[in-house]
Amino acid sequence: MSDAPYFVDLVRDTVVSKVNEHEMNDQQYRIYTTIEPSLQKAAAQAVESGMKLVDQLVKKRRTKRVRVGKNKYETTVAPGPNAQVALVAMDPHTGEVLALVGGRNYAFSQLDHAVASRPTGSIFKPFVYAAAINTGLDGSNPVFTPATMLEDEPTTFPDGDQIYEPRNYEEKYFGQVTASFALAHSLNNATVKLAEEVGYDKVADLARTAGITSVKPTPAMALGSYDATPLEMASAYTVFSNSGVRITPTLVNSVRTATGDSVLDFHSERKAVLDPRVAYVMTTMMEGVLNSGTAYGVRAGGFTAPAAGKTGSSHDGWFAGYTSNLLCIVWVGFDDYSDLHLSGSQTAAPIWAEFM
């Protein structure tokens, strides 16, 4: 399991929370995990090659050409931390975690970034749109659809005593757009406007039911300002990839004695969160992210299978995406919380595409 040290640590924590460690060692228990070695190997390789690319982008951002005399220039690279990474891949229908990478180098840092909380950025946005599509079923007025027109322009939103002024990436605004276009191109102002119209409380309730427990009903919530771990976000995304049913991740199937008798069995918990029809509409909308939106680079890079997903750029880079049988979340960022200044489509999406 040299490819999976972070996974092994999580397995140990999972089992020790139920079985005494001395007893486990004395009885020579056998632990059957959910890991798929070929996928774990692919994940380790995708992270290694993808992070070389991230390092180059970070170095480029830190490189300055300074004039030191007449016609004389010096190139300097500002110091700074190395970016870190997490990848979680799971079966969206069973909850089994098939591959997990918790960092770049276990010898250097044992901190498992797959279970470290970070602001979710735009991979939260689908929960805003899902709450909107839900209006077709819960009797709300107005009813929102993927074709609903939204206003994408600089707007101020009241937030208690303060005002909230979101900005679009690269300050680009599109005016009147459909909800589908706004999600595919990750338009901030249109998304906050939609959350306001649907009701921040409705969006927050849906997100909490999906397992993103830290959210509060504020305008900033719509853009993913609250924290969750990559493993929690993988579980939350099963709502879209598993016909509306949230499934909790499992890393261990069973613990058995040396002779094969069962000591402990582990099962995922299931919870109906969305109507399957809403989950279907959301998957269709998120297919647009890959086919014509912010994650078009995944297609350009040669990944052609039907898939849906969402890029995220806050301080960090995120990509959440799934096919019919595999769900994968990738996070890239700095441990000191400084801003990566790179989008999820530049950092996390290429790792996702390479793995998938």
N, C-alpha and C positions, 0 to 999 in steps of 0.2 A: 504493500500500500504506500510505497514511497511517493507516488503521484498524488496522494490524498491525505497529507498530514492534518489539514484543518478539519477534514471530514472525520478522521479518526478521533480527534479531540471532541468533536460534537457527539459522536457515538458514545464515547466514554461518559461524557456528562449525562447523556440521555439514560444510559443503563444504570449508572451509579445513583441517579436520582430515585431508582426503583429497587436496586439490589445492592446490598452491602459489598464494598470493594473487596474486603478480606474473603468473604464468602465466595465471591466471583472467582478469585484467584485460587482458593483452596479446592473448590469443586471442579475446576477446569471447565467452566461453562464455555459453550460455543455461541458466538454472537453472529447472527445472520443479518447482514445489512442490505440496504436497497441499492448500493452503488453498482454501476454498470462499468466495469474496468475500461472497455473500449471508449466509452463516452468520457470517462474521467481523463483518459490519456489525451483525447481530442481537446478537452477543455484546457488542460495544462499547456498544450501546444498553442492553442488559439490565444491564450493569455500571454504566453511568452512572445509570440511574434507580434501581437497587437500592441503590447506595451513598449516594444522597440519603436514602433511608429509614434506612440504617445510621447515617448522621451524626445524624439526628434522634433515634434511639434512644440513641446515645452521649451526645449533648448532654443529653437528658432525665436520664440516669444521673448526669451531672456537675452538674446544676442543683440548688442548695440554696436554700431560703427561710430566711433568718436574721433573727431578731428583733434590731432595733437600738435599740429604745426602746419606750415605752409605746404599744401599738397600732401600732407602726411595724415594717415588715418590708422586707427588701431581698433581691432575688433575685441570687444569684451563680452563675456557671458556672466550675467548676474548669478550669484549663488542662490540656491533654493532647494527645497525637498524634492525627492523623487515621488512621482504619482503612485498611488496604490490602486488595487483592483479587487473586485469580487465577481464571481460568476456562480449562479445557481441554476441548475437545469433539473426539471422535474417532469414526471408524467402527470399531465393536467387532470387525468381521470382517476388515478389511484392515490396521488399525493406522494408517491415514492420519489425521493431525491436521488437522481441518477448520476449527477456529477456536481461537485462543489469545490470551488477554488476560493480561499479566503484571503489571499494576498500573493505578492510576487515571489516571496522567498521566506519560507518558514524559519530557516536558520537565522535570518535577519530580524524578523518580527513574527511573534506567535499570535499577535492580535488578529482575530478572525473577522475580516471586514464583511463577511456574509451575514454576520449577526450584530453588526455595528449600526446604530441609528444615524441616518443622514437625512437632510431635507430631500424630499422625493422629486422636486422640480416637476417638469411637464409630464412625467409618466403618471402623475396624479390626474391629469386633465380628463382622461376617459371616464372617470367617476362623475365629473360634472356633466358630461354629455349623456351618460347612462341615466342620471337623475332626470335629465331633460326628456329623454326618449320615454322614460317611465310614465310621464304625464299622460301618454296615450292610454294607459291602463288604470291609473289611480283616480280618474275622474277630475283631474285638475283642469283649470282653464287659465291661460291658453294651453293647447297641446303643441308640443315641439316635435319636429321630425328632422331627418338629415337635410331636408330641403328648406327648413326655416331660415329666413334671412336674418343675419346679425350685423350690427354696426361695428366695424373695426376702425376705430379712430382714437386718438389720445383722449382719455376720459378720466375724470376724478370720481372716486367712489367714496361715500361717507363710511367711516369705520369708527363708531363710537364718537369720541371728541375729535378724532383726527380724520385726515383724508388720505386715501390710498391712490397713488398714481402709477399704475403699471405702464411699462413701456414694451413695445414689441422688440424682438431680436433685430438688431441693426436698424432700429427706428423705421421699419417699413410698415406702411398702413395701406389697407386695400379697400376701405369704404364698406359698401354693402357686399356681404359674402354669405354663402350658405354655411350651415353648421358643419357639413361634411368638409368643405374647403378649410374652415377655421381650424378644425381638428387636424387635418392632413398637414397644414402648414404651421401648426402650433401657434396660432395668433393669440397673444396674451389678452389684449383688450376685449376682443370678441368673447373670449372664454369667461372673463370676469363678469362681463355684461350678461352672459347667459346664466351664470351662477346666481347673479342678483335677481334676474327675472324668475328663475325656477324657485329660488329661496335657498339661502346659504345653509339653513338648518336641514333642508331635504338632502342637499349634497353631503353634508357632514354625517347625517344619519346613515346614508347608504355606505359611505366610506368606512364608518365604524363597524357596520354589519359585515363588511367585507374584510375586516380585521386591521384597518388602519386606525388604531385607537387614539392616536395623539391629536387628531384634527379638531379644530374649533371652527364654528360657523362664522368666518370672517372673509372679506374679499381676498386676502392673501392666500387663503386655503386653496382657492381655485387654481393657483399656479404652483401648488406643491410646496408651500413654505413650512409645512410640518414634517416631523421626522418619521421614518420607518426604516427597517432593515431590509436588505435585498431579499432575505428569506421570507419576511413578512409580505413584501411586494409580490413575490412569486405566488404566495398563497392567495393574495388579493386578486391577482390576475386570473386565477382559476375560475373566478366568477364569469369572465368573458369566454374562456376557452373550454369550460365544462358545462355549457348550457345553463348558466345562471347559478350553479351550485358551487359554493366555496368549499374547498377541501384543504385540510391542514397538512403541512409537509410531514413526512415520516422519514427517518434515516435508518431505523432498525425494524426488521420484520419480526424477529423472535430471538429469545435467549433459550438455549437448550442445554441439557446435561451432556456429558461425554457420550452417553448411550443414546442420545436423541430424544429424551423425554422433554416435554415443554415446561419451561420455568415461567416464561413471560411471553405474551404476544402483544404486539403493538398495532394499533389501527388508526387510520386517519379519521378525523371527525368531518362530517358533511353538514352543510347548512345551506338551505335554499335562500338566495339573496335577491336574484333577479328572475323575472319571467324569462323562459328560454328564448322567446321572440325578441326581447330587448337585447339579450346576449348576442343573438344572431345579427341584429342591426348594428351593434357596436363592433362586432368582428368585421362586418362589411365596411364600416367607416374606417377602421384601423388598417384594413387592407390598402386603403387609399394613401396611408402614411408611407407605405413601402412603394406603391406603384407610381405615385405622382407627387409625394410630399417630402417631408424633411428627411426620410430614410431612403430616398431614391438611390443613394449610394450603395445600399445593400443589393439592389437589383443590378446596378452598374458593375458591382464587384462579382457578379456571376451566380448569385443565389436566386434561383428561378422558381422554387417550389411555392405553392400557395401559402401565404403567411400573413399575419396581422401583427401590428406592433405600434410602439410609440417611443419617440426619442424624448430625452429629458436633459435640460441644461439649467442647473441652478448655480451653486458654487461648483457643482460636480457635473460629470457626464453620466447619463443613464441610457440604457436601452432595454425595453421590455417587449418581448415578442413571442409568438407561438405559431406552430403549425397544428394540424389535427391531433398529433400524438406527442408533441414535445414543446415545453414551455421553458424559456430561458431568460434570465435577467442578468444584465451586466452593469456594474457600477465602476466608475473611475474617479478618483479625487485625491486630495492631499490630506494627510493625517492632521495637519495643523489648521484645517478648515479654511485655508487661504483659497482664493478663487482660482479655478483652473483656467478661466478665460478661454475655454474651448468648448464647443458644443458636443452634445451626446452623439450627434451624427458623425463627428470627427473622431471621437475617442472610443465610446462604448459600442456603437453600431458595427464598426469593422470587426471587432472581437466576436460579437454575436454572429455575424455573417460567416466568419471563418469557422466558428464552432459548428454552426448549423449545416 
